[in-house]
Amino acid sequence: MGAYRDFRALTADALDHAAARCGGLAEGLRLPLLEAYETLDAFPDVIPTLTALKAQGRRIAILSNGTPGMLASAIHSAGLTDLIR
């Protein structure tokens, strides 16, 4: 299509679309919902698994369509900063 839009913008558009289909969002809720997307907890098995892989000398990487800023926020909020650099 020739019109790149980053994942943060697409996430906001998706939220707006879903909210509109369900009657809208209460005032002041859109931004906290978008921010919450970047501060999700990791699944319980993530830290033990990454710790074990790192102890084996494995390189840890993230494959994602998220923006670098979104990934940095997610890594920090999930407590993975020491495991993913």
KOLDRENKOL-648308 format. One record per residue: x, y, z of N, C-alpha, C in turn. Coordinates in steps of 0.001 Angstrom, whole numbers, padded with zeros to 6 digits, m for minus. Example, Ala and Ser with C-alpha at 12.3 -4.5 7.8 and 13.67 -1.06 7.14 Angstrom:
residues 2
REC  n_east n_north    n_up ca_east ca_north   ca_up  c_east c_north    c_up
REC  013190 m005690  007800  012300  m004500  007800  013200 m003300  007800
REC  012850 m002250  007080  013670  m001060  007140  012900  000030  007870
END
This chain:
residues 85
REC  n_east n_north    n_up ca_east ca_north   ca_up  c_east c_north    c_up
REC  000813 m001189  000000  000000   000000  000000  000861  001258  000000
REC  002117  001148  000385  003005   002293  000336  002787  003328  001419
REC  002042  002987  002436  001760   003959  003500  002087  003324  004845
REC  003365  003364  005223  003785   002768  006486  003204  003530  007667
REC  002699  002786  008637  002264   003358  009914  002771  002427  010996
REC  003387  002984  012018  003975   002130  013047  002894  001489  013921
REC  003338  000498  014684  002408  m000311  015465  001689  000502  016540
REC  002327  001510  017079  001676   002359  018088  000460  003052  017461
REC  000612  003582  016271 m000505   004247  015589 m001607  003253  015244
REC m001229  002074  014781 m002228   001058  014448 m002969  000577  015690
REC m002263  000467  016809 m002899   000070  018064 m003932  001106  018489
REC m003586  002375  018369 m004529   003443  018714 m005742  003410  017793
REC m005511  003199  016501 m006630   003103  015559 m007532  001918  015886
REC m006933  000797  016231 m007716  m000390  016563 m008566 m000153  017810
REC m007985  000499  018815 m008740   000821  020017 m009907  001738  019669
REC m009650  002764  018879 m010706   003698  018495 m011824  002992  017738
REC m011451  002108  016837 m012455   001370  016058 m013299  000465  016957
REC m012627 m000302  017812 m013352  m001217  018703 m014257 m000446  019666
REC m013749  000649  020190 m014548   001456  021113 m015776  002021  020414
REC m015593  002499  019195 m016721   003061  018454 m017786  002000  018197
REC m017358  000784  017912 m018310  m000313  017661 m019075 m000717  018922
REC m018498 m000410  020079 m019115  m000816  021357 m019709  000377  022111
REC m019893  001484  021442 m020535   002614  022094 m019599  003685  022593
REC m018312  003565  022342 m017360   004599  022729 m016696  004335  024072
REC m015771  005211  024410 m015045   005129  025674 m015459  006268  026587
REC m015424  005999  027860 m015662   007069  028831 m014552  008106  028683
REC m014887  009357  028930 m013907   010433  028814 m012694  010144  029692
REC m011527  010351  029130 m010284   010166  029879 m009785  008733  029930
REC m010438  007812  029229 m010037   006408  029299 m009099  005986  028169
REC m009125  006683  027044 m008349   006268  025869 m006847  006225  026168
REC m006294  007314  026664 m004853   007362  026917 m004411  006325  027953
REC m005108  006169  029085 m004692   005118  030026 m004738  003713  029413
REC m005711  003455  028542 m005757   002143  027884 m004567  001950  026956
REC m004234  002973  026190 m003073   002869  025303 m001782  002710  026093
REC m001659  003420  027197 m000467   003288  028045 m000398  001916  028693
REC m001547  001365  029063 m001574   000038  029688 m001045 m001033  028743
REC m001261 m000837  027452 m000775  m001802  026462  000743 m001935  026518
REC  001425 m000875  026920  002889  m000884  026970  003434 m001282  028338
REC  002569 m001603  029270  003027  m001980  030614  002432 m003307  031053
REC  002256 m004206  030113  001697  m005520  030430  002714 m006365  031193
REC  002219 m007206  032071  003084  m008146  032779  003486 m009274  031833
REC  004637 m009863  032097  005053  m011045  031350  004283 m012258  031872
REC  004104 m013260  031019  003521  m014519  031478  004447 m015126  032532
REC  003911 m015922  033455  004711  m016441  034574  005950 m017249  034161
REC  005910 m017887  033005  007044  m018720  032594  008162 m017948  031890
REC  007954 m016678  031622  008931  m015923  030831  010248 m015728  031570
REC  010217 m015209  032787  011472  m014925  033505  012269 m016198  033767
REC  011660 m017289  034273  012458  m018510  034454  013036 m019048  033146
REC  012277 m018966  032075  012757  m019475  030790  013905 m018633  030255
REC  013746 m017310  030273  014824  m016447  029790  016062 m016548  030668
REC  015863 m016695  031976  016994  m016863  032894  017766 m018132  032560
REC  017052 m019220  032313  017704  m020494  031969  018434 m020386  030634
REC  017823 m019758  029662  018474  m019594  028366  019730 m018732  028468
REC  019625 m017670  029231  020782  m016784  029409  021907 m017522  030135
REC  021576 m018354  031111  022577  m019132  031845  023296 m020118  030920
REC  022647 m020522  029854  023255  m021418  028858  024086 m020646  027835
REC  024147 m019332  027988  024912  m018512  027064  024161 m018140  025800
REC  022875 m018348  025798  022068  m018028  024608  021838 m016528  024494
REC  021738 m016052  023277  021371  m014662  023034  019854 m014554  023102
REC  019385 m013503  023718  017951  m013270  023864  017567 m012113  022944
REC  016536 m012308  022157  016080  m011259  021249  014555 m011249  021231
REC  014010 m010139  020800  012565  m010002  020653  012254 m009822  019176
REC  011318 m010586  018683  010785  m010387  017341  009399 m009799  017528
REC  009211 m008578  017088  007958  m007886  017354  007670 m006860  016281
REC  006400 m006528  016135  006024  m005432  015252  005853 m004136  016048
REC  006149 m004179  017341  006073  m002987  018181  007200 m002018  017867
REC  006998 m000761  018207  008043   000243  018005  009129  000057  019059
REC  010332  000562  018822  011382   000462  019838  010955  001032  021190
REC  010247  002146  021187  009767   002729  022441  008774  001839  023154
REC  007865  001228  022395  006893   000310  022994  007610 m000884  023617
REC  008596 m001422  022905  009327  m002581  023416  010127 m002231  024659
REC  010754 m001064  024668  011518  m000648  025847  010601 m000535  027063
REC  009437  000043  026882  008470   000159  027988  008010 m001211  028455
REC  007703 m002080  027501  007221  m003419  027846  008280 m004224  028586
REC  009523 m004163  028121  010621  m004886  028773  010798 m004403  030202
REC  010796 m003102  030380  010969  m002527  031715  009813 m002925  032636
REC  008587 m002743  032186  007438  m003010  033056  007284 m004490  033388
REC  007771 m005363  032505  007672  m006807  032745  008832 m007331  033587
REC  009769 m006451  033963  010893  m006882  034783  011928 m007677  034017
REC  012060 m007412  032723  012973  m008193  031876  014234 m007435  031481
REC  014441 m006268  032054  015553  m005408  031647  016903 m006118  031773
REC  017111 m006885  032819  018401  m007566  033001  018557 m008776  032077
REC  017468 m009245  031519  017520  m010427  030675  017594 m010105  029185
REC  017087 m008932  028813  017065  m008527  027412  017767 m007188  027306
REC  018851 m007160  026596  019603  m005905  026403  019931 m005720  024967
END
